[in-house]
């Protein structure tokens, strides 16, 4: 399942993927904003939307396990 999530993350829009990757690595919203050049609100939005998209793409696979 982890491999499936990694593959789906590659298909996300680049800013969503980058923000999610930094969040997974443990960076705060502020640190992610600094690294990406985005506003904190945009970082939060990209993370939320990225999570939502990943959930939608993988929920069928989760139900099968």
PDBQT receptor file of N, H, CA, C and O in Angstrom, charges set to zero:
ATOM      1  N   UNK A   1       0.822  -1.194   0.000  1.00  0.00    +0.000 N 
ATOM      2  CA  UNK A   1       0.000   0.000   0.000  1.00  0.00    +0.000 C 
ATOM      3  C   UNK A   1       0.870   1.264   0.000  1.00  0.00    +0.000 C 
ATOM      4  O   UNK A   1       0.545   2.252  -0.658  1.00  0.00    +0.000 OA
ATOM      5  N   UNK A   2       1.970   1.216   0.743  1.00  0.00    +0.000 N 
ATOM      6  H   UNK A   2       2.234   0.413   1.278  1.00  0.00    +0.000 HD
ATOM      7  CA  UNK A   2       2.855   2.387   0.789  1.00  0.00    +0.000 C 
ATOM      8  C   UNK A   2       3.395   2.709  -0.603  1.00  0.00    +0.000 C 
ATOM      9  O   UNK A   2       3.522   3.875  -0.974  1.00  0.00    +0.000 OA
ATOM     10  N   UNK A   3       3.707   1.673  -1.359  1.00  0.00    +0.000 N 
ATOM     11  H   UNK A   3       3.604   0.726  -1.057  1.00  0.00    +0.000 HD
ATOM     12  CA  UNK A   3       4.208   1.872  -2.727  1.00  0.00    +0.000 C 
ATOM     13  C   UNK A   3       3.131   2.528  -3.589  1.00  0.00    +0.000 C 
ATOM     14  O   UNK A   3       3.429   3.400  -4.404  1.00  0.00    +0.000 OA
ATOM     15  N   UNK A   4       1.899   2.114  -3.410  1.00  0.00    +0.000 N 
ATOM     16  H   UNK A   4       1.656   1.405  -2.747  1.00  0.00    +0.000 HD
ATOM     17  CA  UNK A   4       0.778   2.702  -4.165  1.00  0.00    +0.000 C 
ATOM     18  C   UNK A   4       0.656   4.192  -3.857  1.00  0.00    +0.000 C 
ATOM     19  O   UNK A   4       0.463   5.002  -4.764  1.00  0.00    +0.000 OA
ATOM     20  N   UNK A   5       0.770   4.554  -2.582  1.00  0.00    +0.000 N 
ATOM     21  H   UNK A   5       0.927   3.896  -1.845  1.00  0.00    +0.000 HD
ATOM     22  CA  UNK A   5       0.683   5.963  -2.186  1.00  0.00    +0.000 C 
ATOM     23  C   UNK A   5       1.826   6.752  -2.817  1.00  0.00    +0.000 C 
ATOM     24  O   UNK A   5       1.615   7.853  -3.325  1.00  0.00    +0.000 OA
ATOM     25  N   UNK A   6       3.040   6.190  -2.785  1.00  0.00    +0.000 N 
ATOM     26  H   UNK A   6       3.211   5.295  -2.372  1.00  0.00    +0.000 HD
ATOM     27  CA  UNK A   6       4.189   6.877  -3.400  1.00  0.00    +0.000 C 
ATOM     28  C   UNK A   6       3.967   7.090  -4.897  1.00  0.00    +0.000 C 
ATOM     29  O   UNK A   6       4.289   8.151  -5.431  1.00  0.00    +0.000 OA
ATOM     30  N   UNK A   7       3.422   6.091  -5.563  1.00  0.00    +0.000 N 
ATOM     31  H   UNK A   7       3.160   5.229  -5.129  1.00  0.00    +0.000 HD
ATOM     32  CA  UNK A   7       3.149   6.226  -6.999  1.00  0.00    +0.000 C 
ATOM     33  C   UNK A   7       2.088   7.291  -7.262  1.00  0.00    +0.000 C 
ATOM     34  O   UNK A   7       2.219   8.082  -8.196  1.00  0.00    +0.000 OA
ATOM     35  N   UNK A   8       1.051   7.312  -6.454  1.00  0.00    +0.000 N 
ATOM     36  H   UNK A   8       0.944   6.669  -5.695  1.00  0.00    +0.000 HD
ATOM     37  CA  UNK A   8      -0.002   8.316  -6.622  1.00  0.00    +0.000 C 
ATOM     38  C   UNK A   8       0.518   9.723  -6.314  1.00  0.00    +0.000 C 
ATOM     39  O   UNK A   8       0.091  10.691  -6.943  1.00  0.00    +0.000 OA
ATOM     40  N   UNK A   9       1.431   9.839  -5.358  1.00  0.00    +0.000 N 
ATOM     41  H   UNK A   9       1.778   9.053  -4.848  1.00  0.00    +0.000 HD
ATOM     42  CA  UNK A   9       2.007  11.150  -5.038  1.00  0.00    +0.000 C 
ATOM     43  C   UNK A   9       2.744  11.729  -6.234  1.00  0.00    +0.000 C 
ATOM     44  O   UNK A   9       2.748  12.945  -6.428  1.00  0.00    +0.000 OA
ATOM     45  N   UNK A  10       3.363  10.878  -7.034  1.00  0.00    +0.000 N 
ATOM     46  H   UNK A  10       3.359   9.891  -6.876  1.00  0.00    +0.000 HD
ATOM     47  CA  UNK A  10       4.083  11.352  -8.222  1.00  0.00    +0.000 C 
ATOM     48  C   UNK A  10       3.149  12.016  -9.217  1.00  0.00    +0.000 C 
ATOM     49  O   UNK A  10       3.582  12.837 -10.026  1.00  0.00    +0.000 OA
ATOM     50  N   UNK A  11       1.869  11.666  -9.163  1.00  0.00    +0.000 N 
ATOM     51  H   UNK A  11       1.518  10.999  -8.506  1.00  0.00    +0.000 HD
ATOM     52  CA  UNK A  11       0.890  12.193 -10.113  1.00  0.00    +0.000 C 
ATOM     53  C   UNK A  11       0.222  13.483  -9.641  1.00  0.00    +0.000 C 
ATOM     54  O   UNK A  11      -0.517  14.116 -10.395  1.00  0.00    +0.000 OA
ATOM     55  N   UNK A  12       0.485  13.873  -8.389  1.00  0.00    +0.000 N 
ATOM     56  H   UNK A  12       1.085  13.359  -7.776  1.00  0.00    +0.000 HD
ATOM     57  CA  UNK A  12      -0.103  15.115  -7.866  1.00  0.00    +0.000 C 
ATOM     58  C   UNK A  12       0.541  16.329  -8.535  1.00  0.00    +0.000 C 
ATOM     59  O   UNK A  12       1.669  16.248  -9.022  1.00  0.00    +0.000 OA
ATOM     60  N   UNK A  13      -0.178  17.456  -8.559  1.00  0.00    +0.000 N 
ATOM     61  H   UNK A  13      -1.095  17.522  -8.164  1.00  0.00    +0.000 HD
ATOM     62  CA  UNK A  13       0.455  18.694  -9.017  1.00  0.00    +0.000 C 
ATOM     63  C   UNK A  13       1.715  18.963  -8.185  1.00  0.00    +0.000 C 
ATOM     64  O   UNK A  13       1.762  18.639  -6.998  1.00  0.00    +0.000 OA
ATOM     65  N   UNK A  14       2.717  19.548  -8.805  1.00  0.00    +0.000 N 
ATOM     66  H   UNK A  14       2.679  19.811  -9.769  1.00  0.00    +0.000 HD
ATOM     67  CA  UNK A  14       4.033  19.662  -8.180  1.00  0.00    +0.000 C 
ATOM     68  C   UNK A  14       4.009  20.372  -6.824  1.00  0.00    +0.000 C 
ATOM     69  O   UNK A  14       4.698  19.935  -5.901  1.00  0.00    +0.000 OA
ATOM     70  N   UNK A  15       3.243  21.448  -6.677  1.00  0.00    +0.000 N 
ATOM     71  H   UNK A  15       2.684  21.803  -7.426  1.00  0.00    +0.000 HD
ATOM     72  CA  UNK A  15       3.228  22.159  -5.398  1.00  0.00    +0.000 C 
ATOM     73  C   UNK A  15       2.573  21.320  -4.303  1.00  0.00    +0.000 C 
ATOM     74  O   UNK A  15       3.022  21.344  -3.157  1.00  0.00    +0.000 OA
ATOM     75  N   UNK A  16       1.517  20.579  -4.642  1.00  0.00    +0.000 N 
ATOM     76  H   UNK A  16       1.152  20.560  -5.573  1.00  0.00    +0.000 HD
ATOM     77  CA  UNK A  16       0.891  19.696  -3.662  1.00  0.00    +0.000 C 
ATOM     78  C   UNK A  16       1.875  18.614  -3.237  1.00  0.00    +0.000 C 
ATOM     79  O   UNK A  16       2.039  18.342  -2.047  1.00  0.00    +0.000 OA
ATOM     80  N   UNK A  17       2.523  18.005  -4.212  1.00  0.00    +0.000 N 
ATOM     81  H   UNK A  17       2.390  18.226  -5.178  1.00  0.00    +0.000 HD
ATOM     82  CA  UNK A  17       3.485  16.937  -3.929  1.00  0.00    +0.000 C 
ATOM     83  C   UNK A  17       4.632  17.449  -3.058  1.00  0.00    +0.000 C 
ATOM     84  O   UNK A  17       5.012  16.802  -2.083  1.00  0.00    +0.000 OA
ATOM     85  N   UNK A  18       5.172  18.596  -3.409  1.00  0.00    +0.000 N 
ATOM     86  H   UNK A  18       4.863  19.121  -4.202  1.00  0.00    +0.000 HD
ATOM     87  CA  UNK A  18       6.296  19.152  -2.667  1.00  0.00    +0.000 C 
ATOM     88  C   UNK A  18       5.895  19.464  -1.222  1.00  0.00    +0.000 C 
ATOM     89  O   UNK A  18       6.639  19.148  -0.293  1.00  0.00    +0.000 OA
ATOM     90  N   UNK A  19       4.742  20.072  -1.030  1.00  0.00    +0.000 N 
ATOM     91  H   UNK A  19       4.138  20.329  -1.784  1.00  0.00    +0.000 HD
ATOM     92  CA  UNK A  19       4.283  20.401   0.321  1.00  0.00    +0.000 C 
ATOM     93  C   UNK A  19       4.023  19.137   1.138  1.00  0.00    +0.000 C 
ATOM     94  O   UNK A  19       4.368  19.083   2.318  1.00  0.00    +0.000 OA
ATOM     95  N   UNK A  20       3.426  18.132   0.527  1.00  0.00    +0.000 N 
ATOM     96  H   UNK A  20       3.146  18.176  -0.432  1.00  0.00    +0.000 HD
ATOM     97  CA  UNK A  20       3.184  16.875   1.235  1.00  0.00    +0.000 C 
ATOM     98  C   UNK A  20       4.491  16.183   1.600  1.00  0.00    +0.000 C 
ATOM     99  O   UNK A  20       4.633  15.664   2.707  1.00  0.00    +0.000 OA
ATOM    100  N   UNK A  21       5.433  16.173   0.686  1.00  0.00    +0.000 N 
ATOM    101  H   UNK A  21       5.318  16.594  -0.213  1.00  0.00    +0.000 HD
ATOM    102  CA  UNK A  21       6.719  15.536   0.965  1.00  0.00    +0.000 C 
ATOM    103  C   UNK A  21       7.418  16.215   2.144  1.00  0.00    +0.000 C 
ATOM    104  O   UNK A  21       7.974  15.539   3.009  1.00  0.00    +0.000 OA
ATOM    105  N   UNK A  22       7.391  17.532   2.177  1.00  0.00    +0.000 N 
ATOM    106  H   UNK A  22       6.939  18.081   1.474  1.00  0.00    +0.000 HD
ATOM    107  CA  UNK A  22       8.014  18.256   3.282  1.00  0.00    +0.000 C 
ATOM    108  C   UNK A  22       7.281  17.995   4.600  1.00  0.00    +0.000 C 
ATOM    109  O   UNK A  22       7.911  17.881   5.651  1.00  0.00    +0.000 OA
ATOM    110  N   UNK A  23       5.958  17.902   4.542  1.00  0.00    +0.000 N 
ATOM    111  H   UNK A  23       5.446  17.995   3.688  1.00  0.00    +0.000 HD
ATOM    112  CA  UNK A  23       5.167  17.595   5.738  1.00  0.00    +0.000 C 
ATOM    113  C   UNK A  23       5.533  16.201   6.258  1.00  0.00    +0.000 C 
ATOM    114  O   UNK A  23       5.716  16.014   7.461  1.00  0.00    +0.000 OA
ATOM    115  N   UNK A  24       5.637  15.244   5.369  1.00  0.00    +0.000 N 
ATOM    116  H   UNK A  24       5.489  15.396   4.392  1.00  0.00    +0.000 HD
ATOM    117  CA  UNK A  24       6.005  13.878   5.746  1.00  0.00    +0.000 C 
ATOM    118  C   UNK A  24       7.392  13.849   6.377  1.00  0.00    +0.000 C 
ATOM    119  O   UNK A  24       7.648  13.071   7.296  1.00  0.00    +0.000 OA
ATOM    120  N   UNK A  25       8.277  14.693   5.884  1.00  0.00    +0.000 N 
ATOM    121  H   UNK A  25       8.070  15.326   5.138  1.00  0.00    +0.000 HD
ATOM    122  CA  UNK A  25       9.639  14.759   6.421  1.00  0.00    +0.000 C 
ATOM    123  C   UNK A  25       9.685  15.489   7.767  1.00  0.00    +0.000 C 
ATOM    124  O   UNK A  25      10.726  15.508   8.423  1.00  0.00    +0.000 OA
ATOM    125  N   UNK A  26       8.570  16.084   8.181  1.00  0.00    +0.000 N 
ATOM    126  H   UNK A  26       7.724  16.068   7.649  1.00  0.00    +0.000 HD
ATOM    127  CA  UNK A  26       8.505  16.703   9.500  1.00  0.00    +0.000 C 
ATOM    128  C   UNK A  26       8.656  18.208   9.529  1.00  0.00    +0.000 C 
ATOM    129  O   UNK A  26       8.768  18.793  10.606  1.00  0.00    +0.000 OA
ATOM    130  N   UNK A  27       8.660  18.847   8.376  1.00  0.00    +0.000 N 
ATOM    131  H   UNK A  27       8.569  18.372   7.501  1.00  0.00    +0.000 HD
ATOM    132  CA  UNK A  27       8.781  20.301   8.347  1.00  0.00    +0.000 C 
ATOM    133  C   UNK A  27       7.457  20.945   8.762  1.00  0.00    +0.000 C 
ATOM    134  O   UNK A  27       6.382  20.429   8.453  1.00  0.00    +0.000 OA
ATOM    135  N   UNK A  28       7.546  22.066   9.458  1.00  0.00    +0.000 N 
ATOM    136  H   UNK A  28       8.419  22.485   9.709  1.00  0.00    +0.000 HD
ATOM    137  CA  UNK A  28       6.351  22.816   9.863  1.00  0.00    +0.000 C 
ATOM    138  C   UNK A  28       5.795  23.567   8.647  1.00  0.00    +0.000 C 
ATOM    139  O   UNK A  28       6.422  23.629   7.589  1.00  0.00    +0.000 OA
ATOM    140  N   UNK A  29       4.602  24.131   8.834  1.00  0.00    +0.000 N 
ATOM    141  H   UNK A  29       4.093  24.080   9.693  1.00  0.00    +0.000 HD
ATOM    142  CA  UNK A  29       4.028  24.945   7.762  1.00  0.00    +0.000 C 
ATOM    143  C   UNK A  29       4.947  26.112   7.433  1.00  0.00    +0.000 C 
ATOM    144  O   UNK A  29       5.154  26.445   6.266  1.00  0.00    +0.000 OA
ATOM    145  N   UNK A  30       5.492  26.725   8.471  1.00  0.00    +0.000 N 
ATOM    146  H   UNK A  30       5.324  26.455   9.419  1.00  0.00    +0.000 HD
ATOM    147  CA  UNK A  30       6.364  27.886   8.279  1.00  0.00    +0.000 C 
ATOM    148  C   UNK A  30       7.636  27.496   7.514  1.00  0.00    +0.000 C 
ATOM    149  O   UNK A  30       8.057  28.195   6.593  1.00  0.00    +0.000 OA
ATOM    150  N   UNK A  31       8.234  26.375   7.908  1.00  0.00    +0.000 N 
ATOM    151  H   UNK A  31       7.892  25.807   8.657  1.00  0.00    +0.000 HD
ATOM    152  CA  UNK A  31       9.449  25.910   7.231  1.00  0.00    +0.000 C 
ATOM    153  C   UNK A  31       9.157  25.538   5.781  1.00  0.00    +0.000 C 
ATOM    154  O   UNK A  31       9.957  25.814   4.886  1.00  0.00    +0.000 OA
ATOM    155  N   UNK A  32       8.009  24.915   5.558  1.00  0.00    +0.000 N 
ATOM    156  H   UNK A  32       7.359  24.691   6.284  1.00  0.00    +0.000 HD
ATOM    157  CA  UNK A  32       7.621  24.545   4.193  1.00  0.00    +0.000 C 
ATOM    158  C   UNK A  32       7.401  25.800   3.355  1.00  0.00    +0.000 C 
ATOM    159  O   UNK A  32       7.806  25.852   2.194  1.00  0.00    +0.000 OA
ATOM    160  N   UNK A  33       6.767  26.802   3.935  1.00  0.00    +0.000 N 
ATOM    161  H   UNK A  33       6.438  26.761   4.878  1.00  0.00    +0.000 HD
ATOM    162  CA  UNK A  33       6.554  28.066   3.225  1.00  0.00    +0.000 C 
ATOM    163  C   UNK A  33       7.887  28.699   2.844  1.00  0.00    +0.000 C 
ATOM    164  O   UNK A  33       8.045  29.191   1.726  1.00  0.00    +0.000 OA
ATOM    165  N   UNK A  34       8.840  28.689   3.760  1.00  0.00    +0.000 N 
ATOM    166  H   UNK A  34       8.712  28.289   4.667  1.00  0.00    +0.000 HD
ATOM    167  CA  UNK A  34      10.163  29.250   3.468  1.00  0.00    +0.000 C 
ATOM    168  C   UNK A  34      10.854  28.497   2.333  1.00  0.00    +0.000 C 
ATOM    169  O   UNK A  34      11.429  29.106   1.430  1.00  0.00    +0.000 OA
ATOM    170  N   UNK A  35      10.793  27.184   2.389  1.00  0.00    +0.000 N 
ATOM    171  H   UNK A  35      10.326  26.689   3.122  1.00  0.00    +0.000 HD
ATOM    172  CA  UNK A  35      11.487  26.362   1.392  1.00  0.00    +0.000 C 
ATOM    173  C   UNK A  35      10.847  26.455   0.006  1.00  0.00    +0.000 C 
ATOM    174  O   UNK A  35      11.541  26.384  -1.008  1.00  0.00    +0.000 OA
ATOM    175  N   UNK A  36       9.525  26.615  -0.034  1.00  0.00    +0.000 N 
ATOM    176  H   UNK A  36       8.961  26.673   0.789  1.00  0.00    +0.000 HD
ATOM    177  CA  UNK A  36       8.826  26.623  -1.319  1.00  0.00    +0.000 C 
ATOM    178  C   UNK A  36       8.576  28.023  -1.861  1.00  0.00    +0.000 C 
ATOM    179  O   UNK A  36       8.318  28.191  -3.053  1.00  0.00    +0.000 OA
ATOM    180  N   UNK A  37       8.650  29.034  -0.992  1.00  0.00    +0.000 N 
ATOM    181  H   UNK A  37       8.859  28.898  -0.023  1.00  0.00    +0.000 HD
ATOM    182  CA  UNK A  37       8.342  30.389  -1.423  1.00  0.00    +0.000 C 
ATOM    183  C   UNK A  37       6.851  30.675  -1.472  1.00  0.00    +0.000 C 
ATOM    184  O   UNK A  37       6.426  31.693  -2.019  1.00  0.00    +0.000 OA
ATOM    185  N   UNK A  38       6.052  29.771  -0.898  1.00  0.00    +0.000 N 
ATOM    186  H   UNK A  38       6.397  28.944  -0.454  1.00  0.00    +0.000 HD
ATOM    187  CA  UNK A  38       4.602  29.940  -0.875  1.00  0.00    +0.000 C 
ATOM    188  C   UNK A  38       4.173  30.575   0.439  1.00  0.00    +0.000 C 
ATOM    189  O   UNK A  38       4.901  30.521   1.430  1.00  0.00    +0.000 OA
ATOM    190  N   UNK A  39       2.994  31.174   0.444  1.00  0.00    +0.000 N 
ATOM    191  H   UNK A  39       2.402  31.218  -0.361  1.00  0.00    +0.000 HD
ATOM    192  CA  UNK A  39       2.416  31.693   1.680  1.00  0.00    +0.000 C 
ATOM    193  C   UNK A  39       1.971  30.507   2.544  1.00  0.00    +0.000 C 
ATOM    194  O   UNK A  39       1.674  29.432   2.024  1.00  0.00    +0.000 OA
ATOM    195  N   UNK A  40       1.927  30.709   3.857  1.00  0.00    +0.000 N 
ATOM    196  H   UNK A  40       2.169  31.583   4.280  1.00  0.00    +0.000 HD
ATOM    197  CA  UNK A  40       1.537  29.628   4.763  1.00  0.00    +0.000 C 
ATOM    198  C   UNK A  40       0.138  29.110   4.429  1.00  0.00    +0.000 C 
ATOM    199  O   UNK A  40      -0.105  27.904   4.475  1.00  0.00    +0.000 OA
ATOM    200  N   UNK A  41      -0.769  30.005   4.099  1.00  0.00    +0.000 N 
ATOM    201  H   UNK A  41      -0.571  30.985   4.062  1.00  0.00    +0.000 HD
ATOM    202  CA  UNK A  41      -2.119  29.591   3.717  1.00  0.00    +0.000 C 
ATOM    203  C   UNK A  41      -2.117  28.690   2.493  1.00  0.00    +0.000 C 
ATOM    204  O   UNK A  41      -2.882  27.728   2.419  1.00  0.00    +0.000 OA
ATOM    205  N   UNK A  42      -1.259  29.002   1.540  1.00  0.00    +0.000 N 
ATOM    206  H   UNK A  42      -0.637  29.784   1.600  1.00  0.00    +0.000 HD
ATOM    207  CA  UNK A  42      -1.155  28.176   0.329  1.00  0.00    +0.000 C 
ATOM    208  C   UNK A  42      -0.570  26.804   0.665  1.00  0.00    +0.000 C 
ATOM    209  O   UNK A  42      -1.003  25.792   0.114  1.00  0.00    +0.000 OA
ATOM    210  N   UNK A  43       0.404  26.770   1.559  1.00  0.00    +0.000 N 
ATOM    211  H   UNK A  43       0.756  27.592   2.006  1.00  0.00    +0.000 HD
ATOM    212  CA  UNK A  43       1.000  25.496   1.982  1.00  0.00    +0.000 C 
ATOM    213  C   UNK A  43      -0.075  24.615   2.612  1.00  0.00    +0.000 C 
ATOM    214  O   UNK A  43      -0.194  23.437   2.275  1.00  0.00    +0.000 OA
ATOM    215  N   UNK A  44      -0.852  25.185   3.523  1.00  0.00    +0.000 N 
ATOM    216  H   UNK A  44      -0.755  26.142   3.797  1.00  0.00    +0.000 HD
ATOM    217  CA  UNK A  44      -1.917  24.429   4.182  1.00  0.00    +0.000 C 
ATOM    218  C   UNK A  44      -2.928  23.908   3.167  1.00  0.00    +0.000 C 
ATOM    219  O   UNK A  44      -3.379  22.765   3.253  1.00  0.00    +0.000 OA
ATOM    220  N   UNK A  45      -3.272  24.744   2.224  1.00  0.00    +0.000 N 
ATOM    221  H   UNK A  45      -2.906  25.672   2.155  1.00  0.00    +0.000 HD
ATOM    222  CA  UNK A  45      -4.230  24.364   1.195  1.00  0.00    +0.000 C 
ATOM    223  C   UNK A  45      -3.686  23.237   0.322  1.00  0.00    +0.000 C 
ATOM    224  O   UNK A  45      -4.401  22.278   0.031  1.00  0.00    +0.000 OA
ATOM    225  N   UNK A  46      -2.428  23.346  -0.096  1.00  0.00    +0.000 N 
ATOM    226  H   UNK A  46      -1.847  24.125   0.141  1.00  0.00    +0.000 HD
ATOM    227  CA  UNK A  46      -1.825  22.300  -0.932  1.00  0.00    +0.000 C 
ATOM    228  C   UNK A  46      -1.756  20.973  -0.179  1.00  0.00    +0.000 C 
ATOM    229  O   UNK A  46      -1.996  19.915  -0.762  1.00  0.00    +0.000 OA
ATOM    230  N   UNK A  47      -1.430  21.024   1.103  1.00  0.00    +0.000 N 
ATOM    231  H   UNK A  47      -1.235  21.883   1.577  1.00  0.00    +0.000 HD
ATOM    232  CA  UNK A  47      -1.363  19.789   1.893  1.00  0.00    +0.000 C 
ATOM    233  C   UNK A  47      -2.749  19.167   2.018  1.00  0.00    +0.000 C 
ATOM    234  O   UNK A  47      -2.912  17.964   1.813  1.00  0.00    +0.000 OA
ATOM    235  N   UNK A  48      -3.729  19.968   2.347  1.00  0.00    +0.000 N 
ATOM    236  H   UNK A  48      -3.597  20.945   2.513  1.00  0.00    +0.000 HD
ATOM    237  CA  UNK A  48      -5.091  19.452   2.493  1.00  0.00    +0.000 C 
ATOM    238  C   UNK A  48      -5.607  18.867   1.183  1.00  0.00    +0.000 C 
ATOM    239  O   UNK A  48      -6.159  17.767   1.166  1.00  0.00    +0.000 OA
ATOM    240  N   UNK A  49      -5.428  19.600   0.088  1.00  0.00    +0.000 N 
ATOM    241  H   UNK A  49      -4.979  20.493   0.102  1.00  0.00    +0.000 HD
ATOM    242  CA  UNK A  49      -5.912  19.118  -1.200  1.00  0.00    +0.000 C 
ATOM    243  C   UNK A  49      -5.146  17.880  -1.664  1.00  0.00    +0.000 C 
ATOM    244  O   UNK A  49      -5.732  16.970  -2.250  1.00  0.00    +0.000 OA
ATOM    245  N   UNK A  50      -3.859  17.845  -1.408  1.00  0.00    +0.000 N 
ATOM    246  H   UNK A  50      -3.383  18.584  -0.932  1.00  0.00    +0.000 HD
ATOM    247  CA  UNK A  50      -3.066  16.676  -1.764  1.00  0.00    +0.000 C 
ATOM    248  C   UNK A  50      -3.500  15.443  -0.997  1.00  0.00    +0.000 C 
ATOM    249  O   UNK A  50      -3.620  14.359  -1.566  1.00  0.00    +0.000 OA
ATOM    250  N   UNK A  51      -3.736  15.610   0.300  1.00  0.00    +0.000 N 
ATOM    251  H   UNK A  51      -3.639  16.492   0.763  1.00  0.00    +0.000 HD
ATOM    252  CA  UNK A  51      -4.219  14.490   1.120  1.00  0.00    +0.000 C 
ATOM    253  C   UNK A  51      -5.564  13.988   0.614  1.00  0.00    +0.000 C 
ATOM    254  O   UNK A  51      -5.796  12.783   0.510  1.00  0.00    +0.000 OA
ATOM    255  N   UNK A  52      -6.439  14.926   0.304  1.00  0.00    +0.000 N 
ATOM    256  H   UNK A  52      -6.251  15.905   0.388  1.00  0.00    +0.000 HD
ATOM    257  CA  UNK A  52      -7.765  14.562  -0.187  1.00  0.00    +0.000 C 
ATOM    258  C   UNK A  52      -7.667  13.780  -1.498  1.00  0.00    +0.000 C 
ATOM    259  O   UNK A  52      -8.349  12.770  -1.677  1.00  0.00    +0.000 OA
ATOM    260  N   UNK A  53      -6.825  14.247  -2.404  1.00  0.00    +0.000 N 
ATOM    261  H   UNK A  53      -6.271  15.067  -2.259  1.00  0.00    +0.000 HD
ATOM    262  CA  UNK A  53      -6.672  13.556  -3.684  1.00  0.00    +0.000 C 
ATOM    263  C   UNK A  53      -6.084  12.155  -3.489  1.00  0.00    +0.000 C 
ATOM    264  O   UNK A  53      -6.529  11.200  -4.126  1.00  0.00    +0.000 OA
ATOM    265  N   UNK A  54      -5.086  12.034  -2.611  1.00  0.00    +0.000 N 
ATOM    266  H   UNK A  54      -4.725  12.810  -2.094  1.00  0.00    +0.000 HD
ATOM    267  CA  UNK A  54      -4.503  10.723  -2.333  1.00  0.00    +0.000 C 
ATOM    268  C   UNK A  54      -5.540   9.779  -1.742  1.00  0.00    +0.000 C 
ATOM    269  O   UNK A  54      -5.611   8.609  -2.119  1.00  0.00    +0.000 OA
ATOM    270  N   UNK A  55      -6.337  10.286  -0.824  1.00  0.00    +0.000 N 
ATOM    271  H   UNK A  55      -6.280  11.237  -0.518  1.00  0.00    +0.000 HD
ATOM    272  CA  UNK A  55      -7.367   9.459  -0.209  1.00  0.00    +0.000 C 
ATOM    273  C   UNK A  55      -8.337   8.944  -1.264  1.00  0.00    +0.000 C 
ATOM    274  O   UNK A  55      -8.664   7.758  -1.288  1.00  0.00    +0.000 OA
ATOM    275  N   UNK A  56      -8.793   9.827  -2.127  1.00  0.00    +0.000 N 
ATOM    276  H   UNK A  56      -8.528  10.791  -2.107  1.00  0.00    +0.000 HD
ATOM    277  CA  UNK A  56      -9.742   9.420  -3.163  1.00  0.00    +0.000 C 
ATOM    278  C   UNK A  56      -9.154   8.377  -4.106  1.00  0.00    +0.000 C 
ATOM    279  O   UNK A  56      -9.854   7.464  -4.544  1.00  0.00    +0.000 OA
ATOM    280  N   UNK A  57      -7.869   8.516  -4.417  1.00  0.00    +0.000 N 
ATOM    281  H   UNK A  57      -7.300   9.258  -4.062  1.00  0.00    +0.000 HD
ATOM    282  CA  UNK A  57      -7.244   7.591  -5.361  1.00  0.00    +0.000 C 
ATOM    283  C   UNK A  57      -6.898   6.257  -4.730  1.00  0.00    +0.000 C 
ATOM    284  O   UNK A  57      -6.745   5.264  -5.442  1.00  0.00    +0.000 OA
ATOM    285  N   UNK A  58      -6.772   6.209  -3.410  1.00  0.00    +0.000 N 
ATOM    286  H   UNK A  58      -6.897   7.016  -2.832  1.00  0.00    +0.000 HD
ATOM    287  CA  UNK A  58      -6.335   4.974  -2.771  1.00  0.00    +0.000 C 
ATOM    288  C   UNK A  58      -7.388   4.316  -1.901  1.00  0.00    +0.000 C 
ATOM    289  O   UNK A  58      -7.155   3.210  -1.412  1.00  0.00    +0.000 OA
ATOM    290  N   UNK A  59      -8.532   4.940  -1.685  1.00  0.00    +0.000 N 
ATOM    291  H   UNK A  59      -8.721   5.838  -2.082  1.00  0.00    +0.000 HD
ATOM    292  CA  UNK A  59      -9.502   4.372  -0.766  1.00  0.00    +0.000 C 
ATOM    293  C   UNK A  59     -10.008   3.002  -1.231  1.00  0.00    +0.000 C 
ATOM    294  O   UNK A  59     -10.293   2.146  -0.394  1.00  0.00    +0.000 OA
ATOM    295  N   UNK A  60     -10.124   2.781  -2.514  1.00  0.00    +0.000 N 
ATOM    296  H   UNK A  60      -9.893   3.477  -3.193  1.00  0.00    +0.000 HD
ATOM    297  CA  UNK A  60     -10.535   1.464  -3.013  1.00  0.00    +0.000 C 
ATOM    298  C   UNK A  60      -9.504   0.407  -2.691  1.00  0.00    +0.000 C 
ATOM    299  O   UNK A  60      -9.851  -0.721  -2.340  1.00  0.00    +0.000 OA
ATOM    300  N   UNK A  61      -8.239   0.766  -2.808  1.00  0.00    +0.000 N 
ATOM    301  H   UNK A  61      -7.958   1.682  -3.093  1.00  0.00    +0.000 HD
ATOM    302  CA  UNK A  61      -7.161  -0.182  -2.504  1.00  0.00    +0.000 C 
ATOM    303  C   UNK A  61      -7.114  -0.485  -1.014  1.00  0.00    +0.000 C 
ATOM    304  O   UNK A  61      -6.808  -1.610  -0.619  1.00  0.00    +0.000 OA
ATOM    305  N   UNK A  62      -7.413   0.504  -0.189  1.00  0.00    +0.000 N 
ATOM    306  H   UNK A  62      -7.661   1.418  -0.510  1.00  0.00    +0.000 HD
ATOM    307  CA  UNK A  62      -7.428   0.294   1.255  1.00  0.00    +0.000 C 
ATOM    308  C   UNK A  62      -8.553  -0.651   1.661  1.00  0.00    +0.000 C 
ATOM    309  O   UNK A  62      -8.387  -1.470   2.565  1.00  0.00    +0.000 OA
ATOM    310  N   UNK A  63      -9.676  -0.536   1.002  1.00  0.00    +0.000 N 
ATOM    311  H   UNK A  63      -9.811   0.130   0.268  1.00  0.00    +0.000 HD
ATOM    312  CA  UNK A  63     -10.829  -1.382   1.340  1.00  0.00    +0.000 C 
ATOM    313  C   UNK A  63     -10.550  -2.853   1.017  1.00  0.00    +0.000 C 
ATOM    314  O   UNK A  63     -11.138  -3.745   1.630  1.00  0.00    +0.000 OA
ATOM    315  N   UNK A  64      -9.660  -3.107   0.063  1.00  0.00    +0.000 N 
ATOM    316  H   UNK A  64      -9.183  -2.383  -0.435  1.00  0.00    +0.000 HD
ATOM    317  CA  UNK A  64      -9.349  -4.476  -0.352  1.00  0.00    +0.000 C 
ATOM    318  C   UNK A  64      -8.355  -5.153   0.565  1.00  0.00    +0.000 C 
ATOM    319  O   UNK A  64      -8.227  -6.377   0.537  1.00  0.00    +0.000 OA
ATOM    320  N   UNK A  65      -7.636  -4.371   1.391  1.00  0.00    +0.000 N 
ATOM    321  H   UNK A  65      -7.740  -3.377   1.413  1.00  0.00    +0.000 HD
ATOM    322  CA  UNK A  65      -6.625  -4.978   2.257  1.00  0.00    +0.000 C 
ATOM    323  C   UNK A  65      -7.167  -5.372   3.592  1.00  0.00    +0.000 C 
ATOM    324  O   UNK A  65      -6.430  -5.896   4.428  1.00  0.00    +0.000 OA
TER     325      UNK A  65
